[in-house]
């Protein structure tokens, strides 16, 4: 490696608003703060402004088409970018971009880092082959131990190439007491929740596997066990219209119209957590990570998740929250009742433990530093050291 600034290219389908895209922007900012040059190749999207604000440069490239011909064409495009921009390392975060990057990096003899973000189940051999590109990086990043176990057992990724780097929440945003009363009041008014009500918050897109159906059934049981005085807010975009209609119909059948709010996308999660009494993620399938429960714990809020996937890492049962079996309304209703009836002293203890756990393991800064450390391993650079000095001075 020369003394010049290392050039890191991240590739992904588009700059949408999901966790994968947010991670790309966060790493681009860290690369810049560490003294490197950050490039991102993708289709544009809502996070483009944030990417530019982070000091990175965007290269518009359609890396979403799945045909072999399109992948080969994009590989040639990436080769041209690697040569013209002097790229030292490529970081791929999604399967189709990773296939194009894998071909380009092999041809140009530069390292490829891959991050396995999703569950990416593989019931057929062809699907496993399709997924396998994310296990072919010079370094392979798993966003949880749950994902790392799959990479070891199903894709035979050796420890020499595997790095576990959990995603993180921004400590500057998710700190109790720093959210203004005006922001909290604005949300309370938008959600039509009384000041005295205890708020059950479920921040997730409306789709069956996220578990809103289980939560609604649990709410019906909760009302019979502890009465009223609570409101449940389902905060997330309507990705599946049929499921959303069924869910609303079930709310009416259970007589829960006054207790459930369909809030749509929430753009102020710190304020949402400040308003919430408990944050719930009753996913039916294992989550690869689950950032929303980490954000809630960072805000000192009790959380309830399901006893599977990475939630068994991000939640310390009985200390920072509770876990229940998936697809079990009875257990979820019991857990909700337990949290809502817990006295203030116990909640304060839980809040302290939850926040300490999140800060020790799941901050954005820690995720950024560890990722830069992977780049340093491969390039012989000092991006992480420079970034940590920068972060310390802020």
C-alpha positions, 0 to 999 in steps of 0.5 A, spaced: 500 500 500 502 506 498 502 513 502 496 515 498 489 516 501 486 509 500 480 509 496 474 504 498 468 503 493 461 500 496 456 497 492 449 496 493 442 496 489 440 503 491 440 508 496 434 506 499 432 507 507 433 500 510 439 498 514 443 495 509 443 502 506 444 506 512 450 502 514 453 504 507 452 511 509 455 510 516 461 506 513 462 512 508 462 517 513 467 513 517 472 512 511 472 519 510 473 521 517 479 516 517 482 519 511 480 515 506 476 516 499 469 513 500 465 511 493 458 508 493 456 505 486 448 504 486 442 507 483 440 513 487 435 514 492 433 517 499 439 517 502 443 520 497 443 527 500 446 524 507 451 520 503 454 526 500 453 530 506 458 524 509 463 526 504 462 520 499 461 520 492 456 517 489 457 513 482 450 511 479 450 504 477 444 499 476 446 493 480 439 490 481 438 486 474 439 479 476 441 476 469 448 473 468 448 478 462 447 484 466 452 481 472 457 481 467 456 488 464 456 491 471 462 487 472 466 490 466 463 497 469 466 496 476 472 494 473 472 501 469 471 504 476 476 501 479 481 503 474 479 510 473 478 511 481 484 507 483 480 503 488 484 499 493 478 495 496 471 493 494 465 492 499 459 489 497 453 488 501 448 485 497 448 479 492 447 481 485 452 487 486 457 482 490 457 477 484 459 483 479 464 485 484 467 478 485 468 478 478 471 485 477 476 484 484 478 477 481 480 481 474 483 487 477 486 483 483 484 487 489 480 485 495 473 484 496 469 485 503 462 482 503 457 483 509 451 478 510 445 482 512 439 478 511 437 471 513 437 469 506 435 462 507 437 456 501 432 451 501 434 449 494 442 448 491 441 454 486 439 459 492 445 456 496 449 458 490 446 464 489 447 466 496 454 463 496 457 470 493 457 473 500 461 468 503 466 469 498 469 475 500 477 476 502 473 478 509 466 476 510 462 480 515 457 477 519 452 482 522 451 477 528 453 471 531 447 468 529 449 469 522 456 467 523 454 461 525 450 460 519 456 462 515 461 457 518 456 451 518 452 452 511 458 455 507 464 453 511 467 460 511 473 459 516 475 463 522 481 467 518 476 470 513 470 471 518 469 477 522 463 478 526 461 486 526 454 487 529 450 493 526 449 499 531 445 505 533 447 512 533 449 514 541 448 521 539 441 520 537 439 515 542 440 518 549 434 519 554 433 526 556 436 529 549 429 528 545 425 535 546 418 535 549 416 538 542 418 532 538 415 527 543 408 531 543 408 532 536 408 524 535 403 523 541 398 528 537 400 525 530 398 518 533 392 520 537 395 518 544 393 520 551 398 523 555 396 518 561 396 512 556 402 507 556 404 506 549 406 499 546 410 501 540 412 496 534 416 499 529 416 495 523 414 494 516 407 491 516 408 484 513 406 478 516 413 475 518 414 481 523 409 478 527 403 484 527 398 479 527 401 475 533 401 482 537 394 484 535 392 477 538 396 478 544 393 485 545 386 482 545 388 477 551 391 483 554 385 487 555 381 481 558 387 481 563 389 488 565 383 492 562 385 499 558 390 505 559 394 502 554 395 504 546 399 500 541 402 503 535 404 500 529 409 504 526 411 502 519 410 502 512 404 498 509 409 493 504 403 488 504 396 491 503 392 484 503 396 483 510 394 490 512 387 489 511 387 483 514 390 486 520 385 491 521 379 487 520 382 483 526 383 489 530 375 490 529 373 483 530 377 484 537 374 490 538 381 494 539 379 500 534 381 505 540 387 501 542 391 500 536 394 505 531 396 504 524 401 510 524 405 509 518 413 510 517 416 513 523 421 518 521 423 520 529 425 514 532 428 517 538 422 521 540 418 514 539 422 510 544 422 516 548 414 516 548 414 508 548 413 504 555 415 498 551 418 496 544 416 490 541 418 485 536 415 479 535 418 476 529 415 469 526 422 468 523 429 469 526 432 476 525 439 477 522 440 483 527 434 487 529 436 494 530 430 497 533 430 493 539 438 496 540 435 503 539 430 502 544 435 499 549 439 505 548 434 509 550 433 505 556 426 502 554 424 495 556 424 491 550 420 484 548 423 480 542 422 472 540 427 467 543 430 466 536 436 469 531 440 475 533 435 477 538 438 472 543 444 476 543 441 483 543 437 482 549 439 479 555 433 476 558 430 478 565 436 484 565 434 488 559 428 485 556 424 479 555 424 474 550 418 469 548 417 464 543 415 466 536 407 465 534 405 465 541 400 470 543 399 468 550 406 468 552 406 475 549 400 478 552 403 475 559 410 479 557 406 485 556 402 485 562 409 484 566 412 490 563 406 494 564 405 492 571 413 493 573 414 498 578 418 504 577 424 502 581 425 496 577 424 499 570 429 504 572 434 498 573 432 495 567 433 502 563 440 502 566 442 495 564 439 496 557 443 502 555 449 500 558 449 493 554 447 497 548 453 502 549 458 496 550 456 492 544 452 496 539 454 503 537 454 506 530 461 508 532 464 501 534 461 498 528 464 503 524 471 502 527 471 495 527 469 495 519 475 500 518 479 495 522 477 490 516 480 494 511 486 496 515 487 488 515 487 488 507 490 494 505 496 495 511 492 502 512 491 506 519 483 508 517 481 505 524 486 509 528 485 516 524 477 515 525 478 513 532 482 519 533 477 523 530 471 521 534 474 522 540 475 529 538 468 530 536 
